[in-house]
């Protein structure tokens, strides 16, 4: 047993170092999977595909005459406003071709692959690292959405980026001003770029607060409360400007209805739905049909 100075309690001694040859094999497998993931994403992006219906509607919103027309009620379908801003900026530089309009998802898809690899190496060991990288690198949905004019690749990039930042913050003995400013900015911008980032922020913020409090860092804990309030304010503004507009959209509610447990269902039906939803998570986004 060894004393962990950060936790202030005993913990089991670290296991013996892995066989260097075995570790080298896992590192090589991880690198090969990473390279393969990059190649297939580049190939997918290079294919000469026309915009399909949903992409075309996003393109119409992005290329409207004024920036304010990218906000409800002028837009045709819900997307984070920050995603539209990025798309419009890139289109102003690269033009309005299919490849230019898909450049942001492509860059986000590649970035997510590297972030996922970094996160796996930081949080896992041994064979678990190439397995995690392989699940991301070989994921059919992750590959495809890395070249589609929709915010799903951006969702993945932002989500993994926040996860990396949370682990980095947790590893610090004392929260620096730079870290605090970086996390504040990341949490403020994230809801404008990715709806799903809200779920990780809602868990990660309190997690950091509790970790600081348990380590006796009361000052850091108070700072994270202030940071969390800025995140909430940013999300509330985006909700008021964008998300609230779609709350009464019947077609949207009907489209996503199957992704929620049936209203008024009994315990058995809810349990069956929950099991099906759990299995569906391996089909998309992991792509394990």
N, C-alpha and C positions, 0 to 999 in steps of 0.2 A: 504494500500500500504506500502511496505517496500523498503528500499534502499539496493540494491545488491552491496556490495563493490567491487566485481570482475568486474561486468559489468558497474558500475558507473551510474546506472539509476534505476528508480523505477520499481517495478514489483508487481503483485498481491500478497497479503499475502498467505501463504501456507494454503491449505485446512485443515479442522479439521482432526485429527487422525482417521483412520478407526476403526471400531468396532474390538476389540481384538479377539473376537470369529470368526468373518468373516475372519480376517487376518490369524488366526491360521488354518482355513479351507483351505485357498489358499496355505499356506505353506505346509500343509499336502498333498494336491493334487499335488503340485510341487514335493515333495519328492517321492511320490508314482510313479509318471510318470518317474522321474529320475531312480529309482530302476528298474522299468519295462523296460526302455530303455536299461539299462545295461544288464539285464537278456536276453532279446531277441537278443542282439548283441553277447552275449557269446554263446547262443544256435546256432545262425547262423554260428559263427566261428567254433564251434565244429563239425558241420556236415562234414562227410567224403566225400568231393567233389573233383573230379579231376580238374586240371587246364583246362579251356576251351581255345579256339584258341588264343584270345588276351592275356590272362594270360600266356600261354605257350611261346608266342613270347617275352613277357617281361622277362620271366624266362631265356630264351636263351640269352638275352642281359645281364642280371644281372650276369649270371654264366660264362661269357666268361673268357678266361685265364687272360687277363690284364684289368686294370681299364680303360685305354684309349680306349679300344674297346667298352666301353659303350657310347662313343661319336659318332655322325655322322662322316662319312657315314657308320659306321659299324653296327648301330642299325637298327632294323626292323620296328619300329614304334616310333612316337614322344612321349617322356616322359621327365619330368624335370630331369636333370642330378643328382641333389641332391637327388631325390627320389631313383634313381638307387644306389647311394652311400650308402644311409641308408639300402636299401635292401641287398646289398652285404655285408655290415658289420654285419647285423643280421644273414645272411646265413652262414657267417664264424664262428659264435658262435653257432647257433642252428641247423645248417645242411641245407639240401636242400629239405626237405619235403614240402608238400603243406601248412601245418600249419606254418612252419617256414617262408616260403615265404610270407604268408599272415599276419605275425605278425605285420609288420609296419602299414598296413591299419587298422588292428584291434585296435592297440594302438591309432592310430590317430582318429578312429571312437569313441572310448570311451572318449578320450581327448576332442574331439569336443562337445560331449554331456555335459561334465562338464563345458567347456568354455561357451557353449550356455546357460546353466543354470545360470552361474555367470553373463553373460551379461544381461540376462533377469531380474535378480534380481537387477542389477545395474541401468538399463535404464527404467524399467517398474514398474508399481504398481498394486496392487489388482489382479483381475481375469486375467489381461493381462499376468501375469507371468506364471501361469500354462498353459495358452493357448499357449504361445510361446514355453515353454518347451515341451508341448505335441506335437506340430507340428514337433519338431525335434526328440523327443524320439520315436514317432510312424511313422515317415517317412519311408516308404518301401525302397526307393532308398538309404537313409542314412544308414539303417540297412544292406541292401545287400552289398553296396560298402565298408562297414566296414570289409568285409571278402573277398575282391577280390583283386588280384594282379594288381591293377591299382592305379593311384595317386589321385582318386577322394576323398577318405576319407582324404587324406593329404591336398588336396585343402581346404576342409571344415575346418579342424583343423587350418591351417595357416591363413585362412581368419578370423575366429572368434578370433584367438589369436591376430592378428593385431588390430581388432576392440576393444578388451579389452584394449590393450596397448594405443590406441589413446584416449580412454575415460579417462584412468588413467592419461595420460599426461595432458589432458585438465583440469583435476581437480586440478592440482598443481598451487599454486600461482606463483611459479618461477621454471623454468625447472632446475632440478638438473643435475650434471655431470653424475650421475649414470643413470638417465632416458635418457639423451641424448645418452650415450654410448649404452644403451639397445635398444633404437629405431633405432640407426644407424645399429647395428648388425642385428636386426630383419629385417630391410628393405633391407639390403645387402643379407641376406640369403634367404629371402622369394621367389624371382623370381627363384632361383635354386631348390626350393622345390615345387612350385606351380605357374603355369602360371596365374591363376585367381587372385593371390595376387596383381598383377600389377595394376589392376583396383582400388582396395581399396587404395593402396599406392598413386596412381595418384590423388585420391580425398582427402585422409586423410592428405597428406603432405601439400598441399595448404590450407586446412581447418585449420590446426594447425597454419600455417603462418599468415593467416588472423585473427584468434582468438588472437594471441599474439600481432599483430599490433593494433587491435582495443582496446586492454587493455593497450596500451601504453608501452608494453614490447618490445621495438625496438631491444635490444640486443638478446633476445630470438628469435625474428623473423629472425635476421641475422643468428643465429645458425641453424635454421631449413632450411634456404636456403642451407647452407653447407651440412646438412644431406641429403637433397633432391638430391643434386648433386652426393653424394656417392651412393644413391639408383639408380639413372639413370645410373651411370657408371657400377654398378653391373649388371643391366638388359641388358645394351648394350653388355657386355661381354658374357652373357648367350645367348643373341640373336645371336651374331656372331658365337658362337661355336655350338649352338644347333638349335635354332628356324629357322634361315635363311636357313638351309639345306632343310627344308620342304616347303619353300615358293612356289616352282615350282612342288610339288608333285601333279600330276593330280588326282590320286585316293583320296587323302586327301581333296583337294578342292571340288571334286564332293561329297564326303561323307558329308561335312559340308555345302554344298550349300543351303540346305533347311532351315538352321538356319539364313539365311540372306535374306533381302528383294530382290525380283527378280530384276536383273539389267535392267534398262530402263523402269520399270513399271510406270504406271500413279499414280495419287494421290489416286484414289479409290482403286487400287490394293495394294498400299503401306499401306493404312489405314486398309484394310482387313487383310493383313499379320501381321500388328502390333497388331491387336486385337487377332488374333490366337496365336501369340507369347506370348502375355500377359497371355492368358488362359493356354497355355502350361507350363508356369512357375509354376502353381499350381499342375500340374501333375508330373513334375520332376523339382526340387528335393523334393517338398513337398509330393508327392505321392497321391494327391487328384485327382484321375482319374475322 
